[in-house]
Amino acid sequence: MLENENKNTNDEYINNCEKACQHTSYSFSDRCKNLEGNAIREIFKLLAQPDIISFAGGMPAGDTLPKTDIKTIIAELLSSDKAVSLLQYGATEGYLPYLLSGIEYVKRVGINNISLDHILGISGGQQGIDLACKAFLNKGDKVLVENPTYIAVLHILKTYEATAIPVKSSDAGIDLVDLEQKIIEHNPKMLYLVPTFSNPTGRTIDLEKRKALAVLASKYNIIILEDNPYAELRYDGTALPAIKHFDKTGNIVYITSFSKTISPGMRIGLAVADPLIIRKLTIGKQATDVHTSTLSQAVVSEYLNRGLLSPSLEKNIPMYRKKRDVMLSAIEQHFPKCAEFNKPQGGLFIWVTLPESIDVSNKIFTQAISRRVAYVSGDAFHADGSGKNTLRLNFSNATEDNIKKGIAVLGDILKEHTAVISRM
Ligand SMILES: Cc1ncc(COP(=O)(O)O)c(C=O)c1O
């Protein structure tokens, strides 16, 4: 009897709680309550549908992921005397062999003469951006971003209650005149840039501008957060040094990642900066995730030390170049003539601009999804909410056949809408 009574009280309690929960409005922090999911992460849910041709994500092609090499490396590491330490907690700064390979690795973009106190192992490039924002930004601080810019930065800035100030950008990259004006007008803490094969535009900042940017950062004492995950994916032209290469005053925080060249699932990248900055990022990281997976760091370090990255890039780059070219010719063939698009020298994206009156964020997007093709509408990348007439197309992840089919479908839909304006 007592048991039953208890059970009834318990059930009643649970029922009451459930009712209460349905009516509760949680008191989320000011920081989080107005945050919306990142548009691409939301589109990912749609992409779970198997028959969708996706130009939406920024994923490396599945067949570039080095399954066999990673399997071999993990098997060897876990049968060695390092196994226990690789499965244990590690230092927040990073796993020493990984940091040493990182110091070698960043020489590829001209970052030389750094020591262990200039480098931090991070759990992907995104964490580097987050940690830098955590270290530098107070509520209300201003951060300059290219317009358009990497979507997640806009999201991260909101979580730190900072304000993104858009700076003009064109095929030649960020506009230095507008940049300097905005620096003077807004007194920003930071400028965020993806200098090479940018996400979303595929644009690259040239050598002279890189030098000028380093000078501007010193002159106005602002931080440049240089996010460079695509530099290795170059299909044409010659490699460029990082802006960090020209940094004489410690104003540049360099972030890179192995997500696009080895595996995004490993969640692994590097931050390089002045030791005082690295120390602050490290303290921030202690609170975030303690340290990056030691196993991932060990695997990537082995992968680099065994010289596996260059041959893998040599194999993957022609494949990506071909996909880019297939997409470019399909756009040429199927898109309305009023569509403007660039030919990126590398990276994973093509950027398309339509006449101002065409809005690809809404009806056209729904039509595309109903015909099983996905892309990301460009407004998601604009700090000022503009860009509804632009779209980002990823070419790395669909097959060549699907690129042709998907672009033909998009071309059809776009022509239907642009025909209306050409008749007006
Ligand atoms: C410009 C840019 N920065 C950072 C990231 C995040 O990379 P990771 O997977 O290394 O966190 C991406 C991923 O798409 C990106 O495009």
The ligand as an SDF file (V2000), in Angstrom:
LIG
                    3D

 16 16  0  0  0  0  0  0  0  0999 V2000
   37.0750   29.8710  -43.0390 C   0  0  0  0  0  0  0  0  0  0  0  0
   36.8660   28.7370  -42.1090 C   0  0  0  0  0  0  0  0  0  0  0  0
   37.3680   28.7990  -40.8800 N   0  0  0  0  0  0  0  0  0  0  0  0
   37.2040   27.8020  -40.0010 C   0  0  0  0  0  0  0  0  0  0  0  0
   36.4950   26.6760  -40.3320 C   0  0  0  0  0  0  0  0  0  0  0  0
   36.2990   25.6120  -39.3130 C   0  0  0  0  0  0  0  0  0  0  0  0
   37.2040   24.6280  -39.5110 O   0  0  0  0  0  0  0  0  0  0  0  0
   37.4110   23.4290  -38.5020 P   0  0  0  0  0  0  0  0  0  0  0  0
   36.6490   22.2750  -39.0390 O   0  0  0  0  0  0  0  0  0  0  0  0
   38.8720   23.2240  -38.5310 O   0  0  0  0  0  0  0  0  0  0  0  0
   36.9360   23.8660  -37.1650 O   0  0  0  0  0  0  0  0  0  0  0  0
   35.9430   26.5570  -41.6100 C   0  0  0  0  0  0  0  0  0  0  0  0
   35.1430   25.3800  -41.9760 C   0  0  0  0  0  0  0  0  0  0  0  0
   34.4230   25.3250  -42.9100 O   0  0  0  0  0  0  0  0  0  0  0  0
   36.1290   27.6190  -42.5170 C   0  0  0  0  0  0  0  0  0  0  0  0
   35.6290   27.5840  -43.7540 O   0  0  0  0  0  0  0  0  0  0  0  0
  1  2  1  0
  2  3  1  0
  2 15  2  0
  3  4  2  0
  4  5  1  0
  5  6  1  0
  5 12  2  0
  6  7  1  0
  7  8  1  0
  8  9  2  0
  8 10  1  0
  8 11  1  0
 12 13  1  0
 12 15  1  0
 13 14  2  0
 15 16  1  0
M  END
$$$$
